[in-house]
Amino acid sequence: MRILQVNKLYPPWIGGIEKIVQQISEGLNKKNNLDIEVLCCQPKGKRKIEEVNNVKIWRAASFGIFFSMPLSVDFLKLFKILIKKADLIDLHHPFPLANLAIFLFRPKTNLIIHYHSDIVKQKFFAFLLKPFIFYSLKKAKKIIVSNPNLIKNSPYLKKFQNKCQVIPFGIDLEKFKKTSSQELEIQKIKEKYGNFVLFIGRLTYYKGVEYLIEAMKNVKTSLVIIGQGALENKLKAKSEKLKVKIFFIPKLDEKDLINFFHACQLFVLPSIFKSEAFGIVLIEAMICAKPIISTELGTGTSWINQNNKTGFVVKPKNSQELSLAIQKIITNKKLAEIMGKNAYKRASTIFDLDKMLENTKKLYLET
């Protein structure tokens, strides 16, 4: 069975959806007679065809990325060719160019849509693209979503609830287990940064990091921010102005990130827009038995994090509520321990990469 996964971009481009596409491609390729290829775009530049970890990647030529989408005529050319050889298309939404391609070429091939989120930031374009998105959803045999909140709150999915199937994203649980060899590095982190609150992610508009910095004014512990992005200088200036104890660390490799998860007191994801559709980073903190704080966005973040059980769910853009939630955890060791244990149990039970791959494979074979 030949499966064509379609997404805007693919690693080494960093992004949550790109990671999911990679996990499915590498985890299921050549299993149960599944032959998986990926069609995506270059961030900018000429067409490139390569094999990465035994998966064939078709990277269409692109003029560059505008409004979060690659501009590529070459993508349409490749799509028209590759769909003729595929038994199944797995389209990762949002990707308006792919919705346009499906409308233009009307493939007879079976279609599955991985619906990751609505189009949030580019609302004007979303309005123009609405007919093409609905056409794709109507044509799809199945729609995979990562969490039930997405089905309930998406204006697009309400009409297609009967097609939707929840397959939660997963992580490699074994990678995050603390070993004796890590103890020294974890201890070094604690000695350097003390007791600290942790944030990991891109420093971009929807992450709400400015509200976390504001919240730390009244918290007697430090904040470690790991990540880079367009708002980095602005956030550093804000932390200096407020005179809060914050450490900014550039991007780290996975091994070092895992050590920081184990070393922190708790993890906070203060996102403020629905662009934060799931929050895999929450699961990574949970599997390290850490309490978490997230915001109520009507997305997967408040499904992953169970309020008052695995951590706290607070209102977005509310620094005061965020500050109080942080203080409740760091000043109550017993509460932090209980929430951490609950978090670990939930993550290990529901968000296992092997389970995600098995359920995805099953759906592929049944379509």
Secondary structure in CASP SS format (residue, H / E / C, confidence):
PFRMAT SS
TARGET T0000
AUTHOR 0000-0000-0000
METHOD secondary structure of the structure
MODEL  1
M C 1.00
R E 1.00
I E 1.00
L E 1.00
Q E 1.00
V E 1.00
N C 1.00
K C 1.00
L C 1.00
Y C 1.00
P C 1.00
P C 1.00
W C 1.00
I C 1.00
G C 1.00
G H 1.00
I H 1.00
E H 1.00
K H 1.00
I H 1.00
V H 1.00
Q H 1.00
Q H 1.00
I H 1.00
S H 1.00
E H 1.00
G H 1.00
L H 1.00
N C 1.00
K C 1.00
K C 1.00
N C 1.00
N C 1.00
L C 1.00
D E 1.00
I E 1.00
E E 1.00
V E 1.00
L E 1.00
C E 1.00
C E 1.00
Q C 1.00
P C 1.00
K C 1.00
G E 1.00
K C 1.00
R C 1.00
K E 1.00
I E 1.00
E E 1.00
E E 1.00
V E 1.00
N C 1.00
N C 1.00
V E 1.00
K E 1.00
I E 1.00
W E 1.00
R E 1.00
A E 1.00
A C 1.00
S E 1.00
F C 1.00
G C 1.00
I E 1.00
F E 1.00
F C 1.00
S C 1.00
M E 1.00
P E 1.00
L C 1.00
S C 1.00
V H 1.00
D H 1.00
F H 1.00
L H 1.00
K H 1.00
L H 1.00
F H 1.00
K H 1.00
I H 1.00
L H 1.00
I C 1.00
K C 1.00
K C 1.00
A C 1.00
D C 1.00
L E 1.00
I E 1.00
D E 1.00
L E 1.00
H E 1.00
H E 1.00
P C 1.00
F C 1.00
P H 1.00
L H 1.00
A H 1.00
N H 1.00
L H 1.00
A H 1.00
I H 1.00
F H 1.00
L H 1.00
F H 1.00
R C 1.00
P C 1.00
K C 1.00
T C 1.00
N E 1.00
L E 1.00
I E 1.00
I E 1.00
H E 1.00
Y E 1.00
H C 1.00
S C 1.00
D C 1.00
I C 1.00
V C 1.00
K C 1.00
Q C 1.00
K H 1.00
F H 1.00
F H 1.00
A H 1.00
F H 1.00
L H 1.00
L H 1.00
K H 1.00
P H 1.00
F H 1.00
I H 1.00
F H 1.00
Y H 1.00
S H 1.00
L H 1.00
K H 1.00
K H 1.00
A C 1.00
K C 1.00
K E 1.00
I E 1.00
I E 1.00
V E 1.00
S C 1.00
N C 1.00
P H 1.00
N H 1.00
L H 1.00
I H 1.00
K H 1.00
N H 1.00
S C 1.00
P C 1.00
Y C 1.00
L H 1.00
K H 1.00
K H 1.00
F H 1.00
Q H 1.00
N H 1.00
K H 1.00
C E 1.00
Q E 1.00
V E 1.00
I C 1.00
P C 1.00
F C 1.00
G C 1.00
I E 1.00
D C 1.00
L H 1.00
E H 1.00
K H 1.00
F H 1.00
K C 1.00
K C 1.00
T C 1.00
S H 1.00
S H 1.00
Q H 1.00
E H 1.00
L H 1.00
E H 1.00
I H 1.00
Q H 1.00
K H 1.00
I H 1.00
K H 1.00
E H 1.00
K H 1.00
Y H 1.00
G C 1.00
N C 1.00
F E 1.00
V E 1.00
L E 1.00
F E 1.00
I E 1.00
G C 1.00
R C 1.00
L C 1.00
T C 1.00
Y H 1.00
Y H 1.00
K H 1.00
G C 1.00
V H 1.00
E H 1.00
Y H 1.00
L H 1.00
I H 1.00
E H 1.00
A H 1.00
M H 1.00
K H 1.00
N H 1.00
V C 1.00
K C 1.00
T C 1.00
S E 1.00
L E 1.00
V E 1.00
I E 1.00
I E 1.00
G C 1.00
Q C 1.00
G C 1.00
A C 1.00
L C 1.00
E H 1.00
N H 1.00
K H 1.00
L H 1.00
K H 1.00
A H 1.00
K H 1.00
S H 1.00
E H 1.00
K H 1.00
L H 1.00
K C 1.00
V C 1.00
K C 1.00
I E 1.00
F E 1.00
F E 1.00
I E 1.00
P C 1.00
K C 1.00
L C 1.00
D C 1.00
E H 1.00
K H 1.00
D H 1.00
L H 1.00
I H 1.00
N H 1.00
F H 1.00
F H 1.00
H H 1.00
A H 1.00
C C 1.00
Q C 1.00
L E 1.00
F E 1.00
V E 1.00
L C 1.00
P C 1.00
S C 1.00
I C 1.00
F C 1.00
K C 1.00
S C 1.00
E C 1.00
A C 1.00
F C 1.00
G C 1.00
I H 1.00
V H 1.00
L H 1.00
I H 1.00
E H 1.00
A H 1.00
M H 1.00
I C 1.00
C C 1.00
A C 1.00
K C 1.00
P C 1.00
I E 1.00
I E 1.00
S E 1.00
T E 1.00
E C 1.00
L C 1.00
G C 1.00
T C 1.00
G C 1.00
T H 1.00
S H 1.00
W H 1.00
I H 1.00
N C 1.00
Q C 1.00
N E 1.00
N C 1.00
K C 1.00
T C 1.00
G E 1.00
F E 1.00
V E 1.00
V E 1.00
K C 1.00
P C 1.00
K C 1.00
N C 1.00
S H 1.00
Q H 1.00
E H 1.00
L H 1.00
S H 1.00
L H 1.00
A H 1.00
I H 1.00
Q H 1.00
K H 1.00
I H 1.00
I H 1.00
T C 1.00
N C 1.00
K H 1.00
K H 1.00
L H 1.00
A H 1.00
E H 1.00
I H 1.00
M H 1.00
G H 1.00
K H 1.00
N H 1.00
A H 1.00
Y H 1.00
K H 1.00
R H 1.00
A H 1.00
S H 1.00
T H 1.00
I H 1.00
F C 1.00
D E 1.00
L H 1.00
D H 1.00
K H 1.00
M H 1.00
L H 1.00
E H 1.00
N H 1.00
T H 1.00
K H 1.00
K H 1.00
L H 1.00
Y H 1.00
L H 1.00
E H 1.00
T C 1.00
END
